[in-house]
Amino acid sequence: MADSSPGNPKLPSVTDLEVKDAHLIFTAVWDDLLQNRGADNLRFPREFIWLGGAPGAGKGTNTPFIMRARDITAPPVIVSSLLNSPANQALKNAARMVGDREAIAALFEELLKPEYRDGVIVDGFPRTRVQVECLKRFHDKMLGLQKVHRNTPLADEFPKPVFRIAMLYVHEDVSVARQLKRGREIREHNRRVRESGSGSLQEERVTDLDPELCRKRYKTYKDTTYDALQSLRDSFHYYHIDAEGELPEVQENILREFGYQSSLELSHAVFDRIRNIPLPSELRAHARQDLVKRLETYEEEHHDLFEKVVRLIEEKMIHIVKAHALAGHARINSEDKLLEDPMALKILLDVFSERGFHATVDVQRMDVPEKFNLNTGEISCRVKKVFRVEVRFPPSVIRRGH
């Protein structure tokens, strides 16, 4: 055991050294970006899906499916493709990893391209504990940029970042079998191309042809990347996706994991405020972005009114909606004075929309007699407002026996 007495100070742990290295590496890369680009030009995507998985887990196969599920149109960023210098390629052929600073610098430069602004899938990052620590610092820097630009004309260019960690998991035997299968298929494809003179040759990876190198790649991933990604569970929203089955099964697992996003896109204060209202379905991604922005504004600029409207929905309306679950259509009459505020009506409709309902409000004005003058026969009336809220949603499906 190490002696930590004053005469023999305790040696720093490996983790301590890694964290310090992460600080030095990230600071150097970020300072270069600031110097070369300027703070106002560090405009990164609003949504990141950091996709990880063992060799053969199906990242390349499932990326297009995830893009469609999240309505991401930009091409994925394949980190290994950013690191194709001869020196880096030699490291990869030996089943070793490229240096963290090179990987992070190349990635950040790529992510500044305008085509990624609305959202991006990053395949193959982070892979080490240093990269994990740098990812946390990157998130903090983006939050800082958002805060600095919040009330400026550039506010829309510096959104609140959404980080998702998606892990496609397979065991070692599955990983090795898939790597070797890929190697055989590529080698056979290239043989046919050479014989026919038609088609394009594909890259034959040395590591896809040697079982021992396949196992070494998996071990490198398991010992380095898997444990590093696991440590992000407490920092960001984390999806552990079983990728061992057939493709339709894996894609069903992906849809289930990405099925509901409100807790990720809204602040904790907003989500806690509305989380007790049931969610039947998710709105389309681009519509959600505008909706989320409005809800965040309600929390920041109309806090008390926002709270009152949500309480009205929870206490006076949602039990009526539940009672009409089979029909998927509820009509609610309310005379609550709160709804006379136009902003309250907007909040009410947006909260219902966030939870997946389609709601409309019709205001009915009725004359209600209050006084009758016996001498003149004149009737005095007051105007009564009734807010008719109509809520539609997918009805419940009843399974019938045969």
C-alpha positions, 0 to 999 in steps of 0.5 A, spaced: 500 500 500 502 507 498 505 511 504 501 517 504 505 521 510 508 528 509 514 525 507 511 520 502 506 524 498 500 519 495 502 518 488 496 520 483 492 515 481 491 513 473 484 516 473 487 523 476 492 523 471 487 522 465 482 527 468 488 532 468 490 530 461 483 531 459 483 538 462 490 539 458 488 536 451 481 540 451 483 546 453 489 546 448 483 544 442 478 549 445 483 555 445 485 553 438 478 554 436 477 560 439 483 563 436 482 561 429 474 561 429 472 566 434 467 565 440 461 568 435 463 562 430 463 556 434 456 554 432 455 547 433 449 542 432 443 543 437 442 535 438 448 530 438 447 522 438 454 520 440 453 513 437 458 507 440 458 500 440 463 494 439 466 492 432 460 489 429 455 491 433 451 494 427 453 502 428 453 503 420 447 499 419 443 502 424 445 509 423 440 511 417 435 508 421 436 512 427 437 518 422 430 517 420 427 516 427 430 522 429 429 526 423 436 528 422 438 529 415 445 531 415 450 525 414 453 522 420 460 523 422 464 517 422 470 519 427 475 513 424 474 516 417 476 523 420 483 520 422 485 517 416 492 519 415 498 514 414 500 514 421 493 514 424 491 508 419 497 504 421 495 504 429 488 502 427 491 496 423 494 494 429 488 494 433 490 500 437 487 507 438 489 514 435 491 519 440 485 523 443 487 530 441 488 529 434 481 525 434 478 531 438 481 537 434 478 533 428 471 532 430 470 539 433 472 542 426 468 537 422 462 539 427 462 546 426 460 545 418 453 548 417 450 542 415 450 539 422 446 545 425 440 541 426 442 535 429 448 530 428 450 522 429 457 521 431 459 514 430 465 512 434 466 518 440 468 518 445 472 512 446 477 513 452 476 516 459 480 522 456 475 523 451 469 522 456 472 528 460 473 532 454 465 531 452 463 533 459 467 539 458 464 540 451 457 540 453 459 545 459 462 550 454 456 549 449 452 551 455 456 557 456 456 559 449 448 559 450 448 563 456 452 568 453 448 569 447 441 568 450 439 575 449 443 577 443 441 577 435 445 570 435 441 567 440 438 562 435 445 560 433 447 558 440 441 553 442 441 549 449 445 542 447 442 536 447 447 530 448 444 523 447 449 517 448 447 511 444 450 504 446 449 498 441 451 492 445 453 485 443 457 480 446 464 478 444 462 472 440 457 475 436 462 481 435 468 477 432 463 473 428 460 479 425 467 482 423 469 475 420 463 475 416 464 482 414 471 481 412 469 474 408 464 478 404 468 484 402 474 479 400 469 476 396 466 482 393 473 485 391 475 478 388 468 479 383 470 486 382 477 484 380 475 478 375 469 482 372 473 489 371 466 492 374 464 495 380 468 498 386 473 495 390 472 496 398 477 497 403 479 490 406 480 491 414 486 487 416 482 486 423 476 483 419 480 477 417 484 475 423 480 472 429 485 474 434 485 481 431 478 481 432 478 479 439 483 484 440 479 489 437 473 487 442 477 487 448 480 494 446 473 496 446 470 493 452 476 495 456 477 502 454 470 504 450 465 501 454 467 502 461 468 510 459 461 510 456 458 507 462 461 513 466 456 517 462 450 515 465 450 520 470 451 526 466 447 525 460 441 521 457 444 514 456 441 508 451 443 501 452 440 498 446 441 490 445 444 489 438 444 482 438 438 480 434 436 480 427 435 487 424 428 488 425 428 486 432 434 491 433 431 496 430 425 495 434 429 496 440 432 502 437 425 505 437 423 503 444 429 507 446 428 513 442 420 513 443 420 519 448 424 525 448 421 530 452 425 529 458 431 530 454 429 536 451 426 540 456 429 543 462 428 539 469 423 545 471 419 544 465 419 537 465 417 536 472 412 541 471 408 537 466 410 530 467 404 527 470 400 529 464 399 522 460 403 522 453 400 518 447 405 520 442 411 524 440 410 530 435 414 530 429 422 532 430 422 539 427 415 541 430 418 539 437 424 544 436 419 550 436 414 547 441 420 546 446 423 553 445 416 556 447 415 552 453 422 554 455 420 561 454 413 560 458 418 557 464 423 563 464 418 569 462 411 567 465 413 562 471 407 563 475 402 563 469 405 557 467 404 553 473 397 555 474 395 553 467 399 546 468 395 545 475 388 547 472 390 541 467 392 536 472 386 538 477 380 539 472 381 536 465 386 530 465 381 526 469 375 527 463 380 526 458 382 519 461 375 517 462 374 518 454 380 514 453 376 509 449 374 514 444 380 518 444 376 524 444 374 529 450 370 535 450 371 539 457 367 546 459 371 550 463 369 557 466 375 558 470 377 566 469 385 564 468 383 562 461 381 569 459 388 571 459 390 569 452 397 567 454 394 562 458 390 559 452 397 559 448 400 555 454 394 550 455 394 548 448 402 547 448 402 543 454 397 539 451 401 538 444 407 537 448 404 531 451 401 528 444 394 531 444 391 535 439 387 540 443 382 546 440 379 551 444 372 555 443 370 561 447 362 561 448 359 567 450 352 567 453 347 572 457 345 570 464 340 574 467 342 577 473 336 582 475 329 584 473 326 591 474 319 590 476 317 597 474 320 597 467 320 590 466 328 591 464 332 584 465 340 586 466 344 580 464 352 579 465 356 575 460 358 568 461 364 566 458 365 558 457 371 555 454 370 549 450 376 545 450 376 539 445 382 534 446 383 528 441 388 523 441 389 516 439 384 511 442 385 505 446 385 499 442 381 493 445 383 486 444 377 482 443 377 474 443 376 469 438 
